[in-house]
Amino acid sequence: MKNNQTAIEGFKAIDFMRETRDKISKEIATMSFEEIKKIDKSRKIKISLR
């Protein structure tokens, strides 16, 4: 099967992944494990509702 989508000019997947990872790390650095689990659970619910 062919993929007819074109690449987004200037998009660098590795850079995007690293920036996102670093952003998440900073956001959860001071949270407890229970808070992180709560956020993860609510995020999974939002994704499944799409």
The first five atom37 places (N, CA, C, CB, O) and aatype in JSON, in Angstrom:
{
  "aatype": [12, 11, 2, 2, 5, 16, 0, 9, 6, 7, 13, 11, 0, 9, 3, 13, 12, 1, 6, 16, 1, 3, 11, 9, 15, 11, 6, 9, 0, 16, 12, 15, 13, 6, 6, 9, 11, 11, 9, 3, 11, 15, 1, 11, 9, 11, 9, 15, 10, 1],
  "atom_mask": [
    [1, 1, 1, 1, 1],
    [1, 1, 1, 1, 1],
    [1, 1, 1, 1, 1],
    [1, 1, 1, 1, 1],
    [1, 1, 1, 1, 1],
    [1, 1, 1, 1, 1],
    [1, 1, 1, 1, 1],
    [1, 1, 1, 1, 1],
    [1, 1, 1, 1, 1],
    [1, 1, 1, 0, 1],
    [1, 1, 1, 1, 1],
    [1, 1, 1, 1, 1],
    [1, 1, 1, 1, 1],
    [1, 1, 1, 1, 1],
    [1, 1, 1, 1, 1],
    [1, 1, 1, 1, 1],
    [1, 1, 1, 1, 1],
    [1, 1, 1, 1, 1],
    [1, 1, 1, 1, 1],
    [1, 1, 1, 1, 1],
    [1, 1, 1, 1, 1],
    [1, 1, 1, 1, 1],
    [1, 1, 1, 1, 1],
    [1, 1, 1, 1, 1],
    [1, 1, 1, 1, 1],
    [1, 1, 1, 1, 1],
    [1, 1, 1, 1, 1],
    [1, 1, 1, 1, 1],
    [1, 1, 1, 1, 1],
    [1, 1, 1, 1, 1],
    [1, 1, 1, 1, 1],
    [1, 1, 1, 1, 1],
    [1, 1, 1, 1, 1],
    [1, 1, 1, 1, 1],
    [1, 1, 1, 1, 1],
    [1, 1, 1, 1, 1],
    [1, 1, 1, 1, 1],
    [1, 1, 1, 1, 1],
    [1, 1, 1, 1, 1],
    [1, 1, 1, 1, 1],
    [1, 1, 1, 1, 1],
    [1, 1, 1, 1, 1],
    [1, 1, 1, 1, 1],
    [1, 1, 1, 1, 1],
    [1, 1, 1, 1, 1],
    [1, 1, 1, 1, 1],
    [1, 1, 1, 1, 1],
    [1, 1, 1, 1, 1],
    [1, 1, 1, 1, 1],
    [1, 1, 1, 1, 1]
  ],
  "atom_positions": [
    [[0.85, -1.17, 0.0], [0.0, 0.0, 0.0], [0.89, 1.24, 0.0], [-0.96, 0.0, 1.22], [1.86, 1.31, 0.76]],
    [[0.58, 2.19, -0.84], [1.35, 3.42, -0.93], [0.81, 4.46, 0.05], [1.31, 3.97, -2.36], [-0.39, 4.53, 0.33]],
    [[1.73, 5.26, 0.56], [1.36, 6.36, 1.43], [1.43, 7.64, 0.61], [2.28, 6.44, 2.7], [2.52, 8.04, 0.19]],
    [[0.31, 8.28, 0.37], [0.27, 9.47, -0.47], [0.47, 10.77, 0.31], [-1.04, 9.52, -1.19], [0.4, 11.85, -0.27]],
    [[0.72, 10.67, 1.62], [0.93, 11.87, 2.41], [2.31, 12.44, 2.14], [0.74, 11.58, 3.9], [3.27, 11.7, 1.89]],
    [[2.41, 13.75, 2.2], [3.71, 14.39, 2.01], [4.28, 14.75, 3.37], [3.59, 15.63, 1.12], [3.55, 14.94, 4.34]],
    [[5.59, 14.85, 3.42], [6.27, 15.2, 4.67], [6.06, 16.68, 4.98], [7.78, 14.88, 4.58], [5.9, 17.5, 4.07]],
    [[6.05, 16.99, 6.25], [5.95, 18.39, 6.67], [7.34, 19.0, 6.58], [5.36, 18.51, 8.13], [8.28, 18.54, 7.23]],
    [[7.45, 20.01, 5.76], [8.74, 20.63, 5.52], [9.3, 21.22, 6.82], [8.64, 21.71, 4.44], [8.6, 21.96, 7.52]],
    [[10.54, 20.9, 7.14], [11.2, 21.42, 8.32], [10.92, 20.65, 9.59], [0.0, 0.0, 0.0], [11.49, 20.97, 10.64]],
    [[10.07, 19.64, 9.54], [9.75, 18.85, 10.74], [10.84, 17.84, 11.0], [8.38, 18.15, 10.59], [11.19, 17.05, 10.12]],
    [[11.36, 17.86, 12.19], [12.4, 16.91, 12.6], [11.84, 16.06, 13.74], [13.71, 17.65, 13.04], [11.67, 16.55, 14.86]],
    [[11.56, 14.81, 13.47], [10.91, 13.93, 14.44], [11.74, 13.76, 15.71], [10.65, 12.57, 13.81], [11.2, 13.8, 16.81]],
    [[13.04, 13.58, 15.57], [13.89, 13.37, 16.74], [13.9, 14.61, 17.63], [15.32, 13.01, 16.31], [13.8, 14.51, 18.85]],
    [[14.03, 15.79, 17.01], [14.02, 17.03, 17.79], [12.68, 17.21, 18.5], [14.3, 18.24, 16.87], [12.65, 17.61, 19.66]],
    [[11.59, 16.91, 17.8], [10.26, 17.02, 18.4], [10.13, 16.08, 19.59], [9.17, 16.7, 17.36], [9.62, 16.48, 20.64]],
    [[10.59, 14.83, 19.44], [10.51, 13.86, 20.52], [11.31, 14.31, 21.74], [11.01, 12.5, 20.05], [10.85, 14.2, 22.87]],
    [[12.51, 14.82, 21.51], [13.36, 15.27, 22.62], [12.77, 16.48, 23.33], [14.76, 15.6, 22.1], [12.79, 16.54, 24.56]],
    [[12.24, 17.43, 22.57], [11.62, 18.6, 23.18], [10.42, 18.2, 24.03], [11.2, 19.61, 22.1], [10.23, 18.71, 25.14]],
    [[9.6, 17.3, 23.5], [8.42, 16.84, 24.22], [8.81, 16.09, 25.48], [7.56, 15.95, 23.32], [8.23, 16.32, 26.54]],
    [[9.79, 15.21, 25.38], [10.27, 14.46, 26.54], [10.79, 15.39, 27.63], [11.37, 13.48, 26.12], [10.47, 15.21, 28.8]],
    [[11.58, 16.38, 27.23], [12.13, 17.32, 28.2], [11.04, 18.15, 28.87], [13.14, 18.25, 27.52], [11.1, 18.42, 30.07]],
    [[10.04, 18.56, 28.09], [8.92, 19.33, 28.63], [8.15, 18.51, 29.67], [7.98, 19.78, 27.5], [7.83, 19.01, 30.75]],
    [[7.86, 17.26, 29.35], [7.14, 16.39, 30.28], [7.97, 16.16, 31.54], [6.79, 15.05, 29.62], [7.43, 16.18, 32.64]],
    [[9.26, 15.94, 31.38], [10.14, 15.72, 32.53], [10.11, 16.9, 33.48], [11.57, 15.46, 32.06], [10.05, 16.71, 34.7]],
    [[10.14, 18.11, 32.94], [10.09, 19.31, 33.79], [8.76, 19.44, 34.5], [10.35, 20.56, 32.95], [8.7, 19.83, 35.66]],
    [[7.67, 19.1, 33.79], [6.33, 19.22, 34.38], [6.11, 18.25, 35.53], [5.29, 18.99, 33.32], [5.44, 18.59, 36.5]],
    [[6.66, 17.04, 35.44], [6.39, 16.04, 36.46], [7.51, 15.91, 37.5], [6.17, 14.7, 35.81], [7.42, 15.06, 38.39]],
    [[8.54, 16.72, 37.4], [9.71, 16.61, 38.28], [9.34, 16.72, 39.76], [10.72, 17.67, 37.93], [9.93, 16.03, 40.59]],
    [[8.41, 17.58, 40.09], [8.08, 17.8, 41.5], [6.81, 17.06, 41.94], [7.91, 19.28, 41.76], [6.37, 17.21, 43.08]],
    [[6.23, 16.28, 41.06], [4.99, 15.57, 41.39], [5.28, 14.25, 42.1], [4.17, 15.31, 40.13], [6.34, 13.64, 41.91]],
    [[4.33, 13.84, 42.91], [4.42, 12.52, 43.53], [4.0, 11.46, 42.53], [3.55, 12.45, 44.82], [3.41, 11.77, 41.49]],
    [[4.29, 10.22, 42.84], [3.92, 9.12, 41.95], [2.41, 9.06, 41.77], [4.44, 7.78, 42.5], [1.92, 8.78, 40.67]],
    [[1.67, 9.31, 42.83], [0.2, 9.27, 42.76], [-0.33, 10.36, 41.82], [-0.41, 9.44, 44.16], [-1.28, 10.11, 41.07]],
    [[0.26, 11.55, 41.86], [-0.16, 12.62, 40.97], [0.12, 12.27, 39.51], [0.55, 13.93, 41.35], [-0.7, 12.53, 38.63]],
    [[1.27, 11.67, 39.27], [1.63, 11.26, 37.91], [0.67, 10.21, 37.39], [3.07, 10.73, 37.87], [0.23, 10.26, 36.24]],
    [[0.33, 9.24, 38.25], [-0.63, 8.2, 37.85], [-1.99, 8.8, 37.51], [-0.79, 7.16, 38.96], [-2.64, 8.38, 36.56]],
    [[-2.41, 9.79, 38.3], [-3.71, 10.44, 38.07], [-3.72, 11.15, 36.72], [-4.03, 11.44, 39.22], [-4.69, 11.04, 35.97]],
    [[-2.67, 11.88, 36.41], [-2.57, 12.58, 35.13], [-2.55, 11.58, 33.98], [-1.31, 13.47, 35.08], [-3.22, 11.77, 32.97]],
    [[-1.78, 10.52, 34.14], [-1.68, 9.5, 33.09], [-3.05, 8.86, 32.83], [-0.65, 8.41, 33.48], [-3.44, 8.65, 31.68]],
    [[-3.76, 8.56, 33.89], [-5.08, 7.94, 33.74], [-6.05, 8.87, 33.02], [-5.65, 7.54, 35.11], [-6.78, 8.44, 32.13]],
    [[-6.06, 10.16, 33.4], [-6.98, 11.1, 32.75], [-6.6, 11.31, 31.28], [-6.99, 12.45, 33.49], [-7.47, 11.51, 30.44]],
    [[-5.3, 11.26, 30.98], [-4.85, 11.42, 29.59], [-5.3, 10.24, 28.74], [-3.3, 11.56, 29.54], [-5.72, 10.41, 27.6]],
    [[-5.22, 9.04, 29.3], [-5.67, 7.86, 28.56], [-7.15, 7.92, 28.26], [-5.34, 6.59, 29.34], [-7.59, 7.5, 27.2]],
    [[-7.92, 8.43, 29.2], [-9.37, 8.56, 28.99], [-9.64, 9.54, 27.85], [-10.08, 9.02, 30.29], [-10.47, 9.26, 26.99]],
    [[-8.94, 10.69, 27.83], [-9.15, 11.68, 26.77], [-8.8, 11.1, 25.41], [-8.31, 12.94, 27.05], [-9.5, 11.34, 24.43]],
    [[-7.7, 10.35, 25.34], [-7.28, 9.77, 24.07], [-8.3, 8.75, 23.58], [-5.9, 9.11, 24.21], [-8.59, 8.71, 22.38]],
    [[-8.84, 7.95, 24.46], [-9.78, 6.92, 24.05], [-11.14, 7.51, 23.65], [-9.97, 5.92, 25.17], [-11.9, 6.86, 22.95]],
    [[-11.44, 8.72, 24.09], [-12.73, 9.35, 23.74], [-12.72, 10.0, 22.37], [-13.1, 10.38, 24.78], [-13.78, 10.37, 21.86]],
    [[-11.59, 10.14, 21.76], [-11.5, 10.8, 20.46], [-12.19, 10.04, 19.39], [-10.1, 11.01, 20.06], [-12.2, 10.47, 18.24]]
  ]
}
